[in-house]
Amino acid sequence: MDKSYSIITDSPAETEEFGRKLAQLIEIPALILLKGELGTGKTLITKAAASVFGYQGEVTSPTFNLVQEYSGEKEIIHMDLYRLDRTEELLEIGFEDYLNREAVIFIEWPELALPLLPADFIFINLEKISAEKRKITVRGEGEKSRLLIERLNKEC
């Protein structure tokens, strides 16, 4: 059994297509951590997944708000922890309450949250290869997330 899934995308459209395929395979609730430099496609993946879950409005990175919530057929919570400095700040915004919701949660810049995460989550690393080319690596922690990796390797 593979413990990770990797894909190289050659354009933003292909990165977005990966986000749609990912969303089709996710079991809810789901926690998805997105790590990558600025402009690598973290928000693009979230936007594509949100569209699969029935949200058709604008999806932007919540850098200044920290959290955006979107309603579609599924509840979508989008966090950006870039501006936070301490784990205690996560507790102040009710981070643990968000984790207990029946939702798909996308967290950009997740490093600060790692000590507070449940045992099951999906970690997506985006690496910039060139202006438009990205290497996307998905790892699963926990049984449900490992099953997602199996589905990605089988169906994509």
TORKOL-4160 file (C-alpha; in steps of 0.2 Angstrom, whole numbers, padded with zeros to 4 digits, m for minus):
156
<pt num="1" X="0000" Y="0000" Z="0000"/>
<pt num="2" X="0007" Y="0017" Z="m0005"/>
<pt num="3" X="0008" Y="0030" Z="0009"/>
<pt num="4" X="0008" Y="0045" Z="m0002"/>
<pt num="5" X="0002" Y="0051" Z="m0019"/>
<pt num="6" X="0011" Y="0063" Z="m0031"/>
<pt num="7" X="0006" Y="0072" Z="m0046"/>
<pt num="8" X="0015" Y="0085" Z="m0057"/>
<pt num="9" X="0003" Y="0098" Z="m0064"/>
<pt num="10" X="0008" Y="0109" Z="m0079"/>
<pt num="11" X="m0004" Y="0123" Z="m0076"/>
<pt num="12" X="m0016" Y="0131" Z="m0064"/>
<pt num="13" X="m0030" Y="0122" Z="m0073"/>
<pt num="14" X="m0022" Y="0105" Z="m0070"/>
<pt num="15" X="m0020" Y="0110" Z="m0051"/>
<pt num="16" X="m0038" Y="0115" Z="m0050"/>
<pt num="17" X="m0043" Y="0098" Z="m0058"/>
<pt num="18" X="m0033" Y="0089" Z="m0045"/>
<pt num="19" X="m0043" Y="0099" Z="m0032"/>
<pt num="20" X="m0059" Y="0093" Z="m0039"/>
<pt num="21" X="m0053" Y="0075" Z="m0040"/>
<pt num="22" X="m0048" Y="0076" Z="m0022"/>
<pt num="23" X="m0064" Y="0083" Z="m0017"/>
<pt num="24" X="m0074" Y="0069" Z="m0025"/>
<pt num="25" X="m0064" Y="0056" Z="m0015"/>
<pt num="26" X="m0065" Y="0064" Z="0002"/>
<pt num="27" X="m0075" Y="0057" Z="0016"/>
<pt num="28" X="m0083" Y="0070" Z="0027"/>
<pt num="29" X="m0078" Y="0076" Z="0040"/>
<pt num="30" X="m0060" Y="0079" Z="0033"/>
<pt num="31" X="m0045" Y="0089" Z="0038"/>
<pt num="32" X="m0034" Y="0095" Z="0024"/>
<pt num="33" X="m0017" Y="0104" Z="0027"/>
<pt num="34" X="m0010" Y="0113" Z="0013"/>
<pt num="35" X="0009" Y="0118" Z="0013"/>
<pt num="36" X="0018" Y="0127" Z="0000"/>
<pt num="37" X="0026" Y="0144" Z="m0005"/>
<pt num="38" X="0015" Y="0159" Z="m0009"/>
<pt num="39" X="0007" Y="0156" Z="m0026"/>
<pt num="40" X="0009" Y="0138" Z="m0027"/>
<pt num="41" X="m0010" Y="0134" Z="m0028"/>
<pt num="42" X="m0016" Y="0131" Z="m0010"/>
<pt num="43" X="m0031" Y="0142" Z="m0012"/>
<pt num="44" X="m0034" Y="0136" Z="m0030"/>
<pt num="45" X="m0036" Y="0118" Z="m0023"/>
<pt num="46" X="m0048" Y="0124" Z="m0010"/>
<pt num="47" X="m0058" Y="0134" Z="m0023"/>
<pt num="48" X="m0059" Y="0119" Z="m0034"/>
<pt num="49" X="m0064" Y="0107" Z="m0020"/>
<pt num="50" X="m0077" Y="0120" Z="m0014"/>
<pt num="51" X="m0085" Y="0120" Z="m0031"/>
<pt num="52" X="m0087" Y="0101" Z="m0030"/>
<pt num="53" X="m0096" Y="0103" Z="m0013"/>
<pt num="54" X="m0108" Y="0114" Z="m0021"/>
<pt num="55" X="m0101" Y="0132" Z="m0016"/>
<pt num="56" X="m0101" Y="0143" Z="m0032"/>
<pt num="57" X="m0096" Y="0159" Z="m0024"/>
<pt num="58" X="m0079" Y="0167" Z="m0023"/>
<pt num="59" X="m0065" Y="0158" Z="m0013"/>
<pt num="60" X="m0051" Y="0169" Z="m0007"/>
<pt num="61" X="m0036" Y="0166" Z="0005"/>
<pt num="62" X="m0042" Y="0171" Z="0022"/>
<pt num="63" X="m0025" Y="0178" Z="0027"/>
<pt num="64" X="m0032" Y="0193" Z="0036"/>
<pt num="65" X="m0049" Y="0185" Z="0042"/>
<pt num="66" X="m0040" Y="0169" Z="0047"/>
<pt num="67" X="m0056" Y="0159" Z="0044"/>
<pt num="68" X="m0069" Y="0159" Z="0030"/>
<pt num="69" X="m0084" Y="0148" Z="0030"/>
<pt num="70" X="m0093" Y="0143" Z="0014"/>
<pt num="71" X="m0110" Y="0134" Z="0013"/>
<pt num="72" X="m0113" Y="0122" Z="m0001"/>
<pt num="73" X="m0120" Y="0104" Z="0000"/>
<pt num="74" X="m0106" Y="0102" Z="0013"/>
<pt num="75" X="m0099" Y="0114" Z="0025"/>
<pt num="76" X="m0082" Y="0121" Z="0020"/>
<pt num="77" X="m0070" Y="0129" Z="0033"/>
<pt num="78" X="m0055" Y="0138" Z="0025"/>
<pt num="79" X="m0041" Y="0144" Z="0037"/>
<pt num="80" X="m0025" Y="0153" Z="0034"/>
<pt num="81" X="m0013" Y="0153" Z="0049"/>
<pt num="82" X="0001" Y="0163" Z="0040"/>
<pt num="83" X="m0001" Y="0178" Z="0052"/>
<pt num="84" X="m0002" Y="0169" Z="0068"/>
<pt num="85" X="0014" Y="0167" Z="0079"/>
<pt num="86" X="0009" Y="0156" Z="0093"/>
<pt num="87" X="m0002" Y="0140" Z="0096"/>
<pt num="88" X="m0011" Y="0149" Z="0109"/>
<pt num="89" X="m0018" Y="0161" Z="0096"/>
<pt num="90" X="m0027" Y="0146" Z="0088"/>
<pt num="91" X="m0036" Y="0142" Z="0104"/>
<pt num="92" X="m0041" Y="0160" Z="0105"/>
<pt num="93" X="m0050" Y="0159" Z="0089"/>
<pt num="94" X="m0059" Y="0143" Z="0093"/>
<pt num="95" X="m0048" Y="0132" Z="0083"/>
<pt num="96" X="m0053" Y="0116" Z="0092"/>
<pt num="97" X="m0072" Y="0120" Z="0090"/>
<pt num="98" X="m0069" Y="0120" Z="0071"/>
<pt num="99" X="m0061" Y="0103" Z="0072"/>
<pt num="100" X="m0077" Y="0096" Z="0079"/>
<pt num="101" X="m0088" Y="0101" Z="0065"/>
<pt num="102" X="m0095" Y="0090" Z="0052"/>
<pt num="103" X="m0086" Y="0099" Z="0038"/>
<pt num="104" X="m0071" Y="0099" Z="0026"/>
<pt num="105" X="m0058" Y="0110" Z="0034"/>
<pt num="106" X="m0044" Y="0117" Z="0023"/>
<pt num="107" X="m0029" Y="0124" Z="0033"/>
<pt num="108" X="m0016" Y="0134" Z="0023"/>
<pt num="109" X="0001" Y="0137" Z="0033"/>
<pt num="110" X="m0003" Y="0123" Z="0045"/>
<pt num="111" X="0013" Y="0121" Z="0055"/>
<pt num="112" X="0007" Y="0130" Z="0070"/>
<pt num="113" X="m0008" Y="0119" Z="0072"/>
<pt num="114" X="0001" Y="0102" Z="0071"/>
<pt num="115" X="0001" Y="0100" Z="0090"/>
<pt num="116" X="m0018" Y="0102" Z="0091"/>
<pt num="117" X="m0023" Y="0091" Z="0076"/>
<pt num="118" X="m0033" Y="0075" Z="0078"/>
<pt num="119" X="m0025" Y="0058" Z="0073"/>
<pt num="120" X="m0033" Y="0058" Z="0056"/>
<pt num="121" X="m0028" Y="0072" Z="0043"/>
<pt num="122" X="m0023" Y="0074" Z="0025"/>
<pt num="123" X="m0006" Y="0083" Z="0021"/>
<pt num="124" X="m0004" Y="0091" Z="0004"/>
<pt num="125" X="0013" Y="0099" Z="0000"/>
<pt num="126" X="0014" Y="0110" Z="m0016"/>
<pt num="127" X="0031" Y="0113" Z="m0023"/>
<pt num="128" X="0034" Y="0126" Z="m0037"/>
<pt num="129" X="0044" Y="0118" Z="m0051"/>
<pt num="130" X="0042" Y="0132" Z="m0064"/>
<pt num="131" X="0031" Y="0147" Z="m0066"/>
<pt num="132" X="0016" Y="0135" Z="m0069"/>
<pt num="133" X="0022" Y="0118" Z="m0065"/>
<pt num="134" X="0019" Y="0111" Z="m0048"/>
<pt num="135" X="0023" Y="0094" Z="m0039"/>
<pt num="136" X="0009" Y="0090" Z="m0027"/>
<pt num="137" X="0012" Y="0077" Z="m0014"/>
<pt num="138" X="m0002" Y="0070" Z="m0003"/>
<pt num="139" X="0000" Y="0060" Z="0013"/>
<pt num="140" X="m0012" Y="0053" Z="0025"/>
<pt num="141" X="m0011" Y="0052" Z="0043"/>
<pt num="142" X="m0024" Y="0040" Z="0051"/>
<pt num="143" X="m0035" Y="0026" Z="0044"/>
<pt num="144" X="m0048" Y="0037" Z="0034"/>
<pt num="145" X="m0034" Y="0048" Z="0026"/>
<pt num="146" X="m0024" Y="0032" Z="0021"/>
<pt num="147" X="m0039" Y="0026" Z="0012"/>
<pt num="148" X="m0040" Y="0042" Z="0003"/>
<pt num="149" X="m0022" Y="0039" Z="m0003"/>
<pt num="150" X="m0027" Y="0022" Z="m0009"/>
<pt num="151" X="m0041" Y="0029" Z="m0019"/>
<pt num="152" X="m0030" Y="0043" Z="m0026"/>
<pt num="153" X="m0017" Y="0030" Z="m0032"/>
<pt num="154" X="m0030" Y="0019" Z="m0039"/>
<pt num="155" X="m0041" Y="0032" Z="m0048"/>
<pt num="156" X="m0030" Y="0046" Z="m0053"/>
